[in-house]
Amino acid sequence: MELLRTDSDYPFPDWPYYFFAVFGAVGGLLSPVVGMVVDRWGSKKPMLIGLPLVGIGLLVAGLLPRLPVVSVVSPLLTLGSTLGGYLPAVTAVNHWFRRQRAMAMAVMLFGVAVAGTLAKQLPGPVGQPALLVTAVLVLAIGVPLAFVVRNRPEQYGEHPDGMETSDDETVPDYTLRETIRTREFWMLTLATVCLGASGSIVTVTAPHLVQSRNIYPLHLDAIDNIHTVVHILFILVGGYVGSRFPLRRALFWFASLHLAAAVAMLVANGIGFFFLAAALLGMGAGGVRPLSIAALGAYFGRSRFATILGIYLIVSQILSGVGYSVMPWLSYFNINHIGILPVMAASVFAGIGMAAYRWIRPPSPAPSQVPITPAAQP
């Protein structure tokens, strides 16, 4: 938040919080609608609409930093980032890769994670210059790159993974209605929410546990750095593992690292255990990140992938919002020196996530893909 905050320049000191609240809330609600647009028109057209909106919105917010302007620009930025960002990019990757889907997702998400980490290292506050520089980068680099996006390999006489022939008859390809009726969709969603809750609890509680054990406070920065670096690296590791082993097994293995991180926090009696917990949580979260999205493509196919991903994101966001509403209660436990109880809850959430992945069956064709055998005549 400090990246966009300069109290001397802005008449409303807390405007970045308002800005991002609107930005996040509207973006989640738009995901299913944008998913339908991407499935219908491909990834390229939405990106060519969305990225210019983001660039123009940032430019206006940087030049006219006033709350009424920000109120108008926030929905514009939300629409633009949803149309031109994560969802269409992931959909394009899913269309072009099948056997190497997990690794391709990992490479793309690795770049996103590195860019996000570098952005956090920028000195703050920088306010208007940051908005203006970002706007120029989006318009000068992002928009031209959108022109080279290709929607589907079949449009160019090719097939996923560069194969000479297509095997679409044996690959799952679900409709939205068929997807939400499957156990796999809800288990993937449940696991994502539970592992996210587990990681968040560990992250929020760790500083209080460190202080309660009289460990040098500066070690908190080292713990955060270990988690960040390991998380980014294990995005690629997760993609590598997911491209060589069944996704449900790979997801289960990386989810078990969430549980191991929580256990390390439970028994921690020195800084080494906190370093270990940070590394384990980074491994688990980094590995799950590309695999959870690749699993949607592997289990439900390409035809409605963007719409399914949009539903998956909004359901996960709603369930996570319910869970995060109880986060303030963690302060009660931490203030009263019983921070171990939230970590125990994190262990339970991680265990539920593991169980959800374990309950997933191998991918299978959709009911609409199974040919109906006519009844034999008597």
N, C-alpha and C positions, 0 to 999 in steps of 0.2 A: 504493500500500500504506500510506503514511503516514496516509491518511485514516482508517483504521480502527485505528490503533495508538496506544495509550497504555500505556507500560510500567508506570506506577504503578498503573493500574487492573486490569491483567490479570496473573494469576500466570504465564502462559506468554507471554513477550515476542514470540515468533515465531508466535503463533497466527494472524495474518492470512494468512501464507504457507500454512499448513496448510489454512486455510479456503478460499482461492481455488484451491489445487491440487485438492482434492476437488470443488469447485464446477465447475471447468472440465472435468475428466476425465469425470465422470459426465454432464455436460450434453451433451458430444459424442456419447456412446454412446446417449443417449436420443433424439437428433434423428430417426432413422428411425421409431422407434416413435411418437413424438409426431406425426410427419408422417402416419402412417397414421390416427391418431385424428382429426387435423384434416381429412383428406380424407373421412373417414366422417361426422363430426359437425359439420363446419364450424368456423370460427374462434371464434365467440362462446362456445360452451360451454367449450372448453379455457381461454379467457381468464378466464371467470368462476370457474374452478377454480384456475387458476395464480396469478392476481394476489393473491387472498386468502392463498394459501400463502406467497407472497413477503412480504406485509405481516406476517403472523403470525410467520414465521421471523425476519425482521429485528427484530421487537419482542422476541421471546424472546432473541435473541442480544444485543440491547442491554440488556435487563434482567438477564440471567444470563450475564455474560461469562466463562464457564469452559470449558475445553477439552472436557470430556465433553458439555456442552450444545452447543457448536459442532459437535462430531462428529455429533450427531443432527440439528442444524439444517441443516448443509451440504447433505445430499441433499434435504431438504425444499425448500430454496431453489432447488436445481438443478432439481428437478422443476417447481416453480412457475414459475420464469423461463422454462423451455423450453415449458411449456404456455401461459403467458400473455404471452410476449414476442415475440421477433423472428419466429419461424417462422409462427405464426398471423396476425400482422399483415401480413407480406409476402404470405401466401396470400390474404388478403382483398383486398389491392390488386390482385393478379393476377387475381382473379375479376371485379373491377369495371372493369378497364381492359384494352384491347387495343391500339388505335392509339396511345394516350397512356400505355402501360404504363411506358416508360422514364422519362418525366417524373414520373409518379405515384410510382414507386419512389424517384426522386431526392428529391422533396419529403419523403417519409417518412424516408429515411435522412439527409437534411440535418438534420431535427429531432433525430434520434438523435445525430448527430455534434456538434451544438451543445450538447446537454445533457451529453454526455460531456466535452466540453472545459470547460464551465463547472464541472462537478463537480471536475475536476482543479485548478481555481483556488481551491478552498476551502482555507482555512488548516488546517494540520495540526500536531500530531495533535488530533483531536477525538473519536475513539473512540465511546463510548456515545451522546453527543448526535447524532452523524451517523446512527447506526443507527436511533435512535428517530425522528428527523425524517423519514428516508427511509421508515420503516414507516408513519408517519402520512400522508405524501404518497401512498404506494401505496394505502392503504386508503381515503383520503378523496377522491382524484382518479382514480387508476387504475381501481379497481373500478367506480365509477359510469360511467366512460367505456366500459368493456367492455359495458355494457348497450345501448349505442347501435350496437355493431358489427353490420353486416349481412353475412351469409355470401355470398350470390350474388344478382345482380340479378334472375335469373329467378324467385326466390321472391316478388318484389314486382311482377311483370309488366313488368320492364324487361330491357334487354340491355346488355352492356358498352359503355362510352363513350356511353351514352345513345342508341344507335342504335334506330331504329324496328323493324328486323327483325334476325334473327340470321343469321350466316353460318357457323355451326358446321360445316357440311359441308365448307367449304374451309379451315378452320383446323386445324393439327396438334393431335392429341389422343392422346398415347402412353400405353400402359401402362408399368408399371415395367420389365417384362421387355423390352419393345420399346426402352425408353430406354437401358438399359445395353448393348444390342447396337449402338447407334449410335456412329459415329465422333465425332459432334458432342458427345455427353456427355463423352467422355473427353478431347477436345481442350479443352473449356471447363474441365474440372477441371485438366488439365495446365497450362494457361495461368495459372489462378488460383494454383496452387502455385508456379510459376516466378516470376511477377511478385511474389508475396509474399516469396519468398526473395531476389529481387533488391533489393526495397525494404528488407528487413531488413538485408541485408549493407551496403548504402550507409549506412543509419542508424547501425549499430554501428561502422562503420569511420570515418565522417566525423570524430568528435572526435579520433581518433588522427592522422588526416591533417592536421587543422587545427593540432594541437600540433607535429607534425613540421615544419611550414612556418613555425613561430614566429609564428603569427597570434594576435592578442589573444584570450585564452580567453573573454572575455565575449561575443564574437561567436557563441559556440555557442548562447546563448539566442536571439539574433536569427535564426540559421539554423533553430532549432526552431520559432520563432514564424512565420516565413515559410512553412515547410512546413505547419504546422497551418492557418493562415488560407487558404492557396491550396487545400489539400486540401478544406476544407469548402466553399468557393465552387465548386470544380469538380465537386462532386457534382451541383449544379444544372446546370452547364454540360454535364456528361455526359448528364444526362437530356434536356436540350434537343437536343443533337446526336443522341442515340439515337432521339428521336421524329421526326427529320427525315431520317435517313439509315439505311441498313441496319445492323443491330446489329453484324454481323461486321466491317464496315468501320470503324464507330465504335470498336469494341474494338481493332482493329488500330492505329488512329491514336493512341489513348490509350496503348496498350502501347508504341508507339514512343517516347513521352515517358519511359518508364522507362529505355529504352536511352540516350536523350539525357542523362538525369541521370547515369547511370553514366559515360558518355563525358566529361561535364563534370568529374566527379570525377577521371577519369584524367589530364586535362590541366590540372587546377587548379594555378595558381601564385600565387593571390591570393584574398582573401576574396570578391571578386566572383564567382568561379567557384563557390564553395561556396553563395553566395546563389542563383546560377542553378540549381545542381543541386537545392537544396531546393525551389525553385519548380517546376522540371520534374517532380520526383518527386511533389510535391503535385498537380500537374495530372494526371499519369498515374494515380496511385492514386485520386484523387477521381473522375475520369471513369469509370474501370473499375468502381468500386464499385457503382453502381446498374445499369450495363449488364450486368454478369455475371449478376445475378439476373434482370433482365428477359429476358435471352436464354433462360434456362431456361423461362420462360413462353411466349416466342415460338416456341421450337423444339419443346416437348413438351406444351403446352396446359395445361388447367385440371384435368382429372379427377383426376390423380395428382400434381399439382404439389407439394404439401407433402411427400409421400413421396419424390419425386425430389429435392427440395431437401434433405431430411434425409440421403439417401444421398450427395448431392453434398458436403454439409458434413462428414460423417464421413470420407469418402474424402480430402477435402482436408486435414482435420485429421491423419489418419494419415500422409499423404505429407509434410505440413509438419513433423510431429513427427520424422520420419526426417531431414529436412533440418536442423531446428533442433538436432538432437543433435550436429551438427558445428560449431555456432556457437562453442563454447569454443575451437576451434582458431584462430579469428580472433584471439584474444588472443596466440597465439604469433606470428602474422604481424605484428601491430601492435607487440608488444614488441620484435621484432627489426627494426623499421623497414622492413618490406616489405609494408606495408598495401595497396600497389597491387595485389597479387595477388588479395586478396578482391574488390576493385572490378572486376578483370578477370572474375572468376567471376560477379559481378553482371551484367556486360554479357552474358555468355553466357546466363545464365538469362533475362534480358530478351529476348534474341534468340529463345530457344526459345518464350517466351510469345507473341511476335509471330508466329512461324511457326505455332503452334497455332491462333491466331485466323485466320490466312491460309488454313489448310487446312479451315476450316469451310465447309460448303456452305449455300446458302439453305434456309430452312425448307421442309419438305415434309410432306404427310399421312402418318400412321402406316400401316404395312402393313394393319392391321385396318380402316382407313378406306377403303382402295382396294377398290371393288366387284369381285367375281370374275365375269368374263365367261364364261358357259357355252360350252363347246366347240361349234363348229358341227357339225350333223349331216351325215353324208355323204349 
